[in-house]
Amino acid sequence: MSENTQVTFPAATGVGSMPGGDAREAAKTVTGSLDDFPHLAELPARGPGADMIGRTAGMLVELYARVEPSGWRLSDRPGRDTRRAHAWLREDLDALEEFTQGYEGDLKVQAVGPWTLAAALELRNGEAVLSDPGACRDLTASLTEGLRLHVADVRRRVPGARVVLQLDEPSLTAVLRGQIRSASGYRTHRAVDRQIVESGLREVLGASGPGPTVVHSCAPDVPFALLRRAGTDAVSFDFGLLTERDDDAIGEAVEGGTRLFAGVVPGTDAALSDPAGSVMGVRTLWRRLGLRPGLLAEAVTVTPACGLAGASPAYARQALAHCVRAARSLADNPE
């Protein structure tokens, strides 16, 4: 999407992961609970290849990875782990296609962004891809092409959908601060220059083509300004991790037309307050920033704080439905 175009989004959605291993049940839950903004469910409980790193590694073009005791490592050719990741993604897409027949509206897909992927994937020598600038560039190019093909496949399967691409970047702040540990654990990889980080994100976000984009991080100190410069249309975050240090960046994001995906509903089983109570902190933030209350519904999409993989199936359904009700509360009573 154009960086100068303010993009509208529906009021509530999920982050990505869901509990269990039944693709049809997950797709049924997501599409039934989020009828305005469903997403492609991820089911990491199935094991390697369904986890966020393995799933995204399976999308790479002309790069392959296999599971080692230390994690995912680049390899020379596709093997059993790559085939497993492909099979589970097809299964999830088939289930989504089944439950979105005739659907028209926003539909979100998720993948790990280039910097979290570079911090998690290992080179053949066991060090992170992050340690090698040339390998980082190759990984970014491969991921961009893989996501372009993935988004095109989803558009073909659900032709009435506006596909929204979400990049998951929980390690982004650690990459910027030089906090990613080496294979030995005795040192850390040097911080990556912010302009290089921004450029890599911009390249991968371009894989969405004409579709909108989101960058998600459930870690503290989300770099809002950098993400906006990279061209994302929305930033998704755990609202409970915000501090007043984030106020200026959030105010600038809202005034600049960047959508906030505010994670206000717990991602694991918890007693849920009334919907209005769940978004009380958002209203408080709005007042503190001096923003117009009527802007709330235009600027905020309500989500769980992070993925729901660690929740029970019953709670996951409740959490998604609660997001929808909380978003309605924000729209109906912005003050």
C-alpha positions as CSV (number, residue, x, y, z in Angstrom):
1,M,0.0,0.0,0.0
2,S,1.1,3.6,-0.5
3,E,2.7,5.1,2.5
4,N,0.6,8.2,1.9
5,T,-2.7,6.3,1.9
6,Q,-4.6,6.0,5.2
7,V,-5.9,2.4,5.3
8,T,-9.1,1.4,7.1
9,F,-9.4,-2.0,8.8
10,P,-12.2,-3.8,10.6
11,A,-12.5,-3.4,14.4
12,A,-11.2,-6.7,15.6
13,T,-9.1,-9.7,14.6
14,G,-6.7,-12.3,15.9
15,V,-3.0,-12.4,16.0
16,G,-2.3,-15.7,14.3
17,S,-1.7,-18.9,16.3
18,M,-4.5,-21.1,17.7
19,P,-4.5,-24.1,20.0
20,G,-4.7,-27.7,19.0
21,G,-3.9,-29.4,15.7
22,D,-7.2,-29.6,13.8
23,A,-7.0,-27.2,10.8
24,R,-10.7,-27.4,10.1
25,E,-11.7,-26.7,13.7
26,A,-9.3,-23.7,13.8
27,A,-10.6,-22.3,10.6
28,K,-14.2,-22.7,11.7
29,T,-13.5,-20.9,15.0
30,V,-11.6,-18.0,13.4
31,T,-14.1,-17.4,10.6
32,G,-17.1,-17.9,12.9
33,S,-15.8,-15.5,15.6
34,L,-14.2,-12.9,13.3
35,D,-16.7,-12.6,10.5
36,D,-15.4,-9.2,9.5
37,F,-11.6,-9.9,9.7
38,P,-10.6,-13.6,9.9
39,H,-7.1,-14.8,9.6
40,L,-5.2,-17.9,8.5
41,A,-4.8,-19.9,11.6
42,E,-1.4,-21.2,12.7
43,L,-1.2,-24.4,14.8
44,P,2.2,-24.8,16.3
45,A,1.1,-27.6,18.6
46,R,1.5,-30.0,15.6
47,G,5.3,-29.7,15.9
48,P,8.3,-28.5,13.8
49,G,7.1,-27.1,10.5
50,A,3.9,-25.7,12.1
51,D,5.9,-23.4,14.4
52,M,6.3,-19.8,13.3
53,I,9.9,-20.2,12.2
54,G,9.5,-23.5,10.5
55,R,6.3,-22.4,8.7
56,T,8.0,-19.3,7.3
57,A,11.2,-21.2,6.5
58,G,9.0,-23.4,4.4
59,M,7.8,-20.4,2.3
60,L,11.3,-19.4,1.3
61,V,12.3,-19.5,-2.4
62,E,15.5,-21.3,-3.3
63,L,16.5,-21.5,0.4
64,Y,15.7,-24.5,2.6
65,A,15.9,-25.4,6.3
66,R,16.0,-28.4,8.4
67,V,15.5,-29.0,12.2
68,E,18.6,-29.5,14.3
69,P,18.8,-29.9,18.1
70,S,19.6,-26.2,18.3
71,G,16.7,-25.1,16.0
72,W,16.2,-24.5,12.3
73,R,19.3,-24.5,10.1
74,L,19.7,-23.6,6.4
75,S,20.4,-26.7,4.3
76,D,21.3,-27.4,0.6
77,R,18.1,-29.0,-0.4
78,P,14.5,-29.5,0.7
79,G,14.1,-32.4,3.1
80,R,11.5,-34.0,5.3
81,D,11.1,-30.9,7.5
82,T,10.4,-28.6,4.4
83,R,7.9,-31.1,3.1
84,R,6.1,-31.3,6.4
85,A,5.9,-27.4,6.6
86,H,4.5,-27.3,3.0
87,A,1.9,-30.0,3.8
88,W,0.6,-28.3,7.0
89,L,0.4,-24.9,5.2
90,R,-1.6,-26.5,2.4
91,E,-3.9,-28.2,5.0
92,D,-4.5,-24.8,6.7
93,L,-5.1,-23.1,3.4
94,D,-7.6,-25.8,2.3
95,A,-9.5,-25.4,5.6
96,L,-9.5,-21.6,5.3
97,E,-10.8,-21.9,1.7
98,E,-13.6,-24.2,2.8
99,F,-14.9,-21.8,5.4
100,T,-14.5,-18.6,3.4
101,Q,-16.7,-19.6,0.4
102,G,-18.2,-16.4,-1.0
103,Y,-16.4,-14.3,1.6
104,E,-15.7,-10.6,0.7
105,G,-13.7,-8.5,3.0
106,D,-10.3,-8.4,4.8
107,L,-8.4,-11.6,5.4
108,K,-5.1,-11.7,7.3
109,V,-2.1,-14.0,6.7
110,Q,1.0,-14.0,8.9
111,A,4.7,-14.8,8.5
112,V,7.8,-14.1,10.4
113,G,9.5,-10.9,9.3
114,P,13.1,-10.8,8.0
115,W,14.9,-9.8,11.2
116,T,13.3,-12.2,13.6
117,L,13.8,-14.9,11.0
118,A,17.5,-13.9,10.6
119,A,17.9,-14.1,14.4
120,A,16.3,-17.5,14.6
121,L,17.6,-19.3,11.5
122,E,21.1,-20.8,11.6
123,L,23.8,-20.8,8.9
124,R,25.5,-24.1,8.2
125,N,28.1,-23.3,10.8
126,G,25.5,-22.9,13.6
127,E,25.6,-19.1,13.9
128,A,22.5,-17.0,13.2
129,V,21.9,-15.7,9.7
130,L,22.0,-12.3,11.5
131,S,25.8,-12.7,11.8
132,D,26.3,-12.4,8.0
133,P,25.1,-9.3,6.2
134,G,25.2,-11.1,2.8
135,A,23.1,-14.0,4.1
136,C,20.6,-11.5,5.6
137,R,20.2,-9.9,2.1
138,D,19.7,-13.3,0.5
139,L,17.2,-14.3,3.2
140,T,15.2,-11.1,2.7
141,A,15.0,-11.5,-1.0
142,S,14.0,-15.2,-0.7
143,L,11.3,-14.3,1.9
144,T,9.9,-11.5,-0.2
145,E,9.5,-13.8,-3.2
146,G,8.0,-16.5,-1.1
147,L,5.5,-14.2,0.5
148,R,4.5,-12.8,-2.9
149,L,3.7,-16.3,-4.0
150,H,1.8,-17.1,-0.8
151,V,-0.3,-13.9,-0.9
152,A,-1.1,-14.6,-4.6
153,D,-2.2,-18.2,-3.6
154,V,-4.5,-16.9,-0.9
155,R,-6.0,-14.3,-3.4
156,R,-6.7,-17.2,-5.8
157,R,-8.3,-19.3,-3.1
158,V,-10.5,-16.5,-1.7
159,P,-11.0,-14.2,-4.6
160,G,-13.3,-11.8,-2.7
161,A,-10.8,-11.1,0.0
162,R,-8.5,-8.1,0.5
163,V,-5.4,-10.0,1.7
164,V,-3.6,-8.3,4.6
165,L,0.0,-9.3,5.2
166,Q,1.2,-9.4,8.8
167,L,4.9,-9.7,9.6
168,D,5.7,-11.1,13.0
169,E,8.8,-9.4,14.4
170,P,9.1,-10.2,18.2
171,S,13.0,-10.1,18.0
172,L,13.2,-6.8,16.2
173,T,14.0,-4.6,19.2
174,A,16.7,-7.1,20.3
175,V,18.2,-7.0,16.8
176,L,18.3,-3.2,16.9
177,R,20.0,-3.2,20.3
178,G,22.5,-6.0,19.6
179,Q,20.9,-8.3,22.1
180,I,20.7,-11.5,20.0
181,R,23.1,-14.1,21.5
182,S,25.7,-16.0,19.5
183,A,25.6,-19.8,19.2
184,S,28.1,-20.1,22.1
185,G,25.9,-17.8,24.3
186,Y,29.0,-15.9,25.4
187,R,28.6,-12.9,23.2
188,T,25.9,-11.1,21.3
189,H,25.7,-10.2,17.6
190,R,26.3,-6.6,16.9
191,A,23.3,-4.3,16.4
192,V,22.1,-4.0,12.8
193,D,22.0,-0.4,11.5
194,R,18.5,1.0,11.7
195,Q,18.5,2.1,8.0
196,I,19.4,-1.5,7.0
197,V,16.6,-2.9,9.2
198,E,14.1,-0.4,7.8
199,S,15.1,-1.2,4.2
200,G,14.8,-5.0,4.8
201,L,11.3,-4.5,6.3
202,R,10.2,-2.3,3.4
203,E,11.3,-4.9,0.9
204,V,9.4,-7.7,2.5
205,L,6.3,-5.6,3.2
206,G,6.3,-5.0,-0.6
207,A,5.4,-8.6,-1.1
208,S,1.7,-7.7,-0.3
209,G,1.4,-6.0,-3.6
210,P,-1.6,-3.8,-3.5
211,G,-2.7,-5.2,-0.1
212,P,-2.4,-3.6,3.3
213,T,0.3,-4.6,5.8
214,V,0.8,-5.0,9.6
215,V,3.9,-5.6,11.6
216,H,3.3,-7.4,14.9
217,S,5.5,-7.6,18.0
218,C,4.5,-8.7,21.4
219,A,7.8,-7.6,22.9
220,P,8.4,-4.4,24.9
221,D,9.7,-1.2,23.2
222,V,8.2,-1.7,19.8
223,P,10.0,0.8,17.4
224,F,6.8,2.5,16.1
225,A,8.6,5.3,14.2
226,L,10.9,2.8,12.3
227,L,8.0,0.6,11.4
228,R,6.1,3.6,10.0
229,R,9.0,4.7,7.9
230,A,9.3,1.2,6.6
231,G,5.8,1.6,5.2
232,T,3.6,-0.6,7.3
233,D,-0.1,0.5,7.4
234,A,-0.6,-0.8,11.0
235,V,1.4,-1.8,14.1
236,S,0.2,-4.7,16.2
237,F,1.4,-4.9,19.9
238,D,0.7,-6.1,23.4
239,F,-1.0,-3.1,24.9
240,G,0.0,-4.2,28.4
241,L,3.7,-3.7,27.6
242,L,3.3,0.0,26.7
243,T,4.8,2.7,29.0
244,E,4.5,6.4,28.9
245,R,7.8,6.5,27.0
246,D,5.8,5.2,24.0
247,D,3.2,8.1,24.2
248,D,4.9,10.4,21.7
249,A,5.5,7.6,19.1
250,I,1.9,6.4,19.5
251,G,0.5,9.9,19.1
252,E,2.6,10.5,16.0
253,A,1.5,7.2,14.5
254,V,-2.2,7.9,15.0
255,E,-1.9,11.4,13.6
256,G,0.1,10.0,10.7
257,G,-2.7,7.6,9.8
258,T,-1.1,4.4,11.1
259,R,-3.6,1.9,12.5
260,L,-3.0,0.5,16.0
261,F,-3.8,-3.2,16.5
262,A,-4.1,-3.1,20.3
263,G,-3.6,-6.4,22.1
264,V,-5.8,-6.0,25.1
265,V,-7.3,-9.5,25.6
266,P,-5.0,-12.1,27.4
267,G,-3.5,-14.7,25.1
268,T,-3.9,-17.5,27.6
269,D,-6.8,-18.6,29.8
270,A,-7.9,-15.9,32.1
271,A,-11.0,-14.4,33.5
272,L,-12.3,-11.9,31.0
273,S,-13.7,-8.6,32.3
274,D,-16.6,-6.9,30.7
275,P,-15.8,-5.7,27.1
276,A,-15.7,-2.0,28.1
277,G,-13.2,-2.9,30.9
278,S,-10.9,-4.5,28.4
279,V,-10.5,-1.3,26.4
280,M,-10.5,1.1,29.4
281,G,-6.7,1.4,29.1
282,V,-7.1,2.5,25.4
283,R,-9.5,5.2,26.4
284,T,-7.2,6.3,29.1
285,L,-4.3,6.5,26.7
286,W,-6.4,8.5,24.3
287,R,-7.2,11.1,26.9
288,R,-3.6,11.3,28.0
289,L,-2.5,12.0,24.4
290,G,-5.3,14.6,23.9
291,L,-6.6,12.7,20.9
292,R,-10.2,13.1,19.6
293,P,-12.4,10.3,21.1
294,G,-14.2,10.0,17.8
295,L,-10.9,8.9,16.3
296,L,-10.8,5.7,18.4
297,A,-12.8,3.5,16.1
298,E,-11.0,4.8,13.1
299,A,-7.6,4.2,14.6
300,V,-7.8,1.0,16.7
301,T,-8.3,-2.7,15.9
302,V,-8.8,-4.8,19.0
303,T,-6.8,-8.1,19.2
304,P,-5.5,-10.6,21.8
305,A,-2.2,-9.6,23.4
306,C,-0.4,-12.3,21.4
307,G,-1.1,-15.6,19.7
308,L,-3.6,-18.0,21.3
309,A,-1.5,-21.2,20.9
310,G,-1.1,-21.6,24.6
311,A,-4.9,-21.2,25.3
312,S,-7.5,-23.9,25.6
313,P,-9.8,-24.2,22.6
314,A,-12.8,-22.9,24.6
315,Y,-10.9,-19.9,25.8
316,A,-9.6,-19.1,22.3
317,R,-13.2,-18.9,21.0
318,Q,-14.1,-16.7,24.0
319,A,-11.1,-14.4,23.5
320,L,-11.8,-13.8,19.8
321,A,-15.5,-13.1,20.5
322,H,-14.5,-10.8,23.4
323,C,-12.3,-8.8,21.0
324,V,-15.3,-8.2,18.8
325,R,-17.4,-7.1,21.7
326,A,-14.7,-4.9,23.1
327,A,-14.2,-3.2,19.7
328,R,-17.9,-2.5,19.6
329,S,-17.7,-0.9,23.0
330,L,-15.0,1.4,21.8
331,A,-17.0,2.4,18.8
332,D,-20.3,2.9,20.8
333,N,-18.7,4.7,23.8
334,P,-15.4,6.3,22.7
335,E,-15.3,8.5,25.8
